[in-house]
C-alpha cells in the first residue's frame, strides 16, 4: 500500500527523478519557458517554485538591509547555498540567449589587460533576475498551459510550463465567488 506517499513516480528511481527535476528546472530558469509532458510539468512546479522562493527571500533580505549589514549578507548567502544544494552541481550550466549564444559578464583582467568574460550560471540568473522579479508576489510563479496536440513517438500529452512576467497575474477561467457573510450571533434571551 502507498499510504502517505504523495507525488508521481514517473517510472523512475528517486535519484533519476531528482536529476530529471534538476535538469528541467535548469532549462526553465535558462529559457523561462519549456515544453514537456503534463505529469512532468505538474511535478516540476513545486520543485522550481521552492527555488524561486529562496531567491525571492534573498532579494527581500538584501533589499531591506544596509550595504554593510553582515547578518543580511550571511542570510542571503545561506539562501543561495540552499538553492545550490537543491539544484546540484551548477558547473557548466550557463545561460543562453535566443541564438544559443552564451550570456557572459565581464570578468577579471589577465596580465595583458584583456578581460576574460565569465559565463552567467543558472544560479546567478535565479538570484539576480528571477528572485527580484517576484519580490512582491506571495507565490504562484509558474503557469502550465496544456497543448492540444500530443508528442510524436509515444503520444504523451504535452504542456508548456513558463515563468510569469513581472506584475503579470494568472488568468482564471471562473471567477471566485465572494465568501458568504458570517451569520450574526443570536440575540441573548433571559
N, C-alpha and C positions, 0 to 999 in steps of 0.2 A: 504494500500500500504506500501511496505517496502523500501521506498526511503532512501538511505544512511545508511542502516543497514547492514554492512558487517559481514561476518563470518557465520559459521554454528550453528544452534541451538542445533543440536544433540539430539533433542527431550527431552531437559532438561530445568529446570528453571535456571536463571542466577547463583544462589547460588550453585546449583548442578553441573552446568558446571564448575564453578570456582574450586570447590573441586575435580572434575574429573581431571582438568588440574594440580592441585597441586599434586594429587596422582601420576599421570602419570609422571610428571616432577621429583618427588622424586625417583620414580622407575628408570627413565632414568639416573639420576645422580648416583644412587647407582650401577646399573648394567652396565651402559653405552650402553646398547642395550636391547630393549624390542620389543615384538610383540603385535600389536594392529590393529584395523581396519584402513583402508586408510583414511577416513574422520577425525578420531581422531588424526592420525599421522600428517595430514596436518594442523590441527588446533593447535596441540601441538607445532609444530616447532617454530612459532614466540614467543609463551609463554616462552619456555625454552631458546631460543636464547637471549631474553631480560635479563634473569637471568645470563646467561653466560657473556653477555656484561658488566653487573655490576661487576661481579667477575674479568673480564679482566681489567676494569678500575681501580679497587682496586689494582690489581697486577702491573699495569703500574705506578700508583701513588707511591706505596711502593717501586718499583724498582728504580725510578728516584729520590727518596728523601734520605736525610741523615738519620742516625739511630735515631737522636734526634729531627727530624723535627715534631713538634706537629701539624702543619697545614696539612701535608700529612697524618699523622695518623688519624686525625679527618675526613679527606675526605674519607679515606679507610673505617673507621667505618661507615660513612654515607652511603656508597655503600652497606656495609654489612647489615645495618638496612633496607635499601630499599628492598634488596633481601629477608630479613626475613619477611617483611610485605607482599610481593608478595607470598612467599612460605607458609605463615601461620604458625601456631604453629609447631615448629620442635622438641618438646619434644618427645622422644621415637622414633625418626626417625633415627635409627642407620644405618650404612653401613655394609653390609655383604659380605664375600668372596664367592668363588665358592662352598664351602661346607656348606654354610649358617651359618657360624660361625661369630659372631660379631667382627668387626675390632675395636681394642681398642688402646689407647695410655696411657703411664704411667701417673698416677695422683698423687695426694698428698699422703704423707705417714701418716698413722694413729699413734696413741700414742705408739703402739707396734713396730713401724718401718716397718710395712708391707705396700707396695704400693697398692693403690686401682686403678685398671685400669678404665679409663673413656672411654665409647664408643664414637667413632667418629661419628658425626652427618652429615647429608646430606649437611647442610650449610657449615660445616667445610671442607668437601671434595670439595665442589664447589669452595671455596675461596683459598684452599691450593693446589689443584691438577689441577682442570679443568681450572680455571681462568688463572694461569700462563702458561698452555699448549697453550692457544690461544692468548697469549700476542701480537704476531706479526701478527695475522690474522685479516683482516678487517671485517669479518662476515662469515656467512655460516658455522656454527659449527656442523650441523647435516646432516645426509643423510637418505633419505627414500627409501627403496627398496621394491617394491611391490612383493608379493608372488603369485605364480600361482595357488595355491590351496585355497579353501575357508574354513571358520571356520565351525566347526561342530555345529549343532543346528539351527542357523539362516542363514547360508550360506553367511555370510558377507565377503567381500574382505579383506584380511589381508595384513599387511605390517610390515616391520622391520624398526624401527627408531633407529639410533645409532649416537653416538658422533664420530667425526673423530679423528684419532690418530694425534700425534704431527707431523707437517710438511706434512701431507697427503693432497692431492688435490682431489677434486671431479672429477669423470670421466664424461666427456661429450660424448654423443653419436655422435653428429655432431660438428665439429669444427666451430667456428665462423669465418666468412669471415672478412678480414680486411676492415676497413672503406674506402669508396671511397675517393680519394684525393679531396681536395677543389678546386673549379673552380678558375682559375686565373682571376683577375679583368680585365675587358675590357680596351683596351688602350683608353686613353683620346683623343678625337678629338677636334680640334679647328677651 
